[in-house]
Every structure is written in C-alpha cells, then in structure tokens.
Amino acid sequence: MRNVWKKHKKRVFNALRIMVSIVLIVLIVRSVNLATLWSVLRSADPWYLVAALVVSMLGVAVRAVRWQILLRDQAVSASLRELTALWFISFLFTNLLPSGIGGDAIKAYELSRSTGQSAQVISTVLVDRFMGLFALQAIALVALLFSWWLIPAQIAIFTVVIFGVSLLIAWIISAKPLWDGLAKRLPLFARLLAIRPVYALVSSLQSYSRGALLRAFGVGVSFNILLIAMNVLLGYALRMDLPLAYYLIFVPITSVVLIAPISFAGLGVREGAYVYLFTQAGTVQAVALSLSLLVYFIGTVAPGVVGGVAYLLRGAHGYRVAEEG
C-alpha cells in the first residue's frame, strides 16, 4: 500500500491542484457578470497593453542579471544570454506544470546539467527567488509607511508580518552558529547535514558575500519596480483610477500567495487574490478580475510563448527528465 501511494502521490497532488484551480475559478466567475467581464477586457486600451508587454519582457532580462550576480558569487559561469533563455523557458513550464515553482526546478536542472555544479545552482535559484520576494516586501513596507491610512488594517498587518517572516528566514539561513548548535543537540539534524548533497547545498546558502547579496537585492528592487509598473499599466489599460500605493502593497501580497503550491500554475489563487485586494480599494469586481487575467497573460503566458520558441531552438531533450524525476 505504501509503495502504491509513493508511486501515485505526485499524480494525486497534481489532480488536487487542478481541482482547486477549477473550483476557485468557477466560484470567482460565478460572482461576476460574464458579459460585463468581456466588455471590460474588450475595451482595454491596446497601447497600455503593449507597454505592459514590453515591461514584462524587460523584467525577464533583469531577473537574469540578478541570477548571474548570484551565480558568479558561487563561481558558476553562465552567460547572460543563456540565463535569459532559461528564464523564458521557466515561464513555459510554469504554465505547463501544476506547481508554481516548476519553472524554478527546470532552471536549476538545466543549468546544473550544463555546469555540473548542482548544489551551487540550486542554491542560487533558492536565493534568487527569496531575494526577489524580500525586495518586493521591502517596497510594500515602505509604501505602507507613507500610505497606511489607505490600506485596510488586516492587509497592513499581513504586509508587516510577511516582511518580518522574511527577515526571520534570512537570519535562520545565514546563522551558521545556529545550524552548528542544532547539529550538536539533535542527532537526526546532524545525520541530515552529513548527507553530502544536503551539506553542499547548506554550505552554498551560507557562503554568499555581502556585496553579491546587496547587488542582487538592488537588481531585485529594479525588477519589482518593473513588475509593479506592469500592473499599473494594465490598470491604466482598464481605466482604473487608483493611488499608486495600492499597487505597491497589493502586488507583493499576490506574489507571496502564489508561492503556495495549492493550485495549477496559480490559477484561481491569483484571480481570487486580485479580486479580494482590489475590491477593498473600491474597484468593481469585474475590473479586478480583468486585471488579474491580463497580469497572467502579459506577465506569465507571453514570456512562456517566448520560452516555447527558446525551448524548441535549444532542443527538448532533458526537460522531460527533470519533470519526471
């Protein structure tokens, strides 16, 4: 029985994620008038859509720069062109794989395969993801300090808590004395660290220079400004008239929510988060849902299409192995 579960649990969890997405999307769509939703989407200003698309593509290149900074600090050599292609390809698999982090797994697998430095590459992918989210939460916190009266109390509290949790995670990862102390007091923890790949990964996570982390954080801030700008442009396309502070605080929250691998590629969760947050700011539900759909297509599907072309040009072998493994 245990072997049967181990063999099929991945399919079961994937099926559950798909079901969660379907249920959430049905519930959200039933709460809006489809004719109104279509009218809102159809009336979107095409020039703002094009501008948002350009910003989205530029954001992918900026993320590649951030990743390269971390890789160089770990003595992993990779060209910016290669990393940009891998980022686009990761969007393709983000759209195809049930988990929202499937794209990260593909990036890590492919670069590990070409460099032979698995622990360092996986470490950079994890730190890259964390640095991006940390920079985004920092932006949200600063925006909250200057516009706290606009934001509902529960959302403001959530923003502060998430930033605090981010700081705690950063401290735990970097606190080598803490890890050494746990290894001395907990035999199971010591045995875990004795596993060579685990030890290599932990060592890599704790070896980043302060300069590299600061540069990566700075680039992360630049990327997240682009991410928020994309949302603002899409809001303009839908003729949303909202203070910038709402975008600065709401976009980071949606990014955090999407980390949870509870739905297929974040579908349903993203839409629910946008509808909940932006209706708090007085946006009509159909417009908030339209914004989430445009963010998905401009920010995820469009880069995924570019990634599909890059995938075909590079050859498809190897990626299927990463998913099956």
Secondary structure, 3 states (H helix, E strand, C coil): CHHHHHHHHHHHHHHHHHHHHHHHHHHHHHCCCHHHHHHHHHCCCHHHHHHHHHHHHHHHHHHHHHHHHHHHHCCCCCCHHHHHHHHHHHHHHHHHCCCCCHHHHHHHHHHHHHHCCHHHHHHHHHHHHHHHHHHHHHHHHHHHHHHHHHCCHHHHHHHHHHHHHHHHHHHHHHCHHHHHHHHHHCHHHHHHHHCHHHHHHHHHHCCCCHHHHHHHHHHHHHHHHHHHHHHHHHHHHCCCCCCHHHHHHHHHHHHHHCCCCCCHHHCCHHHHHHHHHHHHCCCCHHHHHHHHHHHHHHHHHHHHHHHHHHHHHHCCCCHHHHHHC
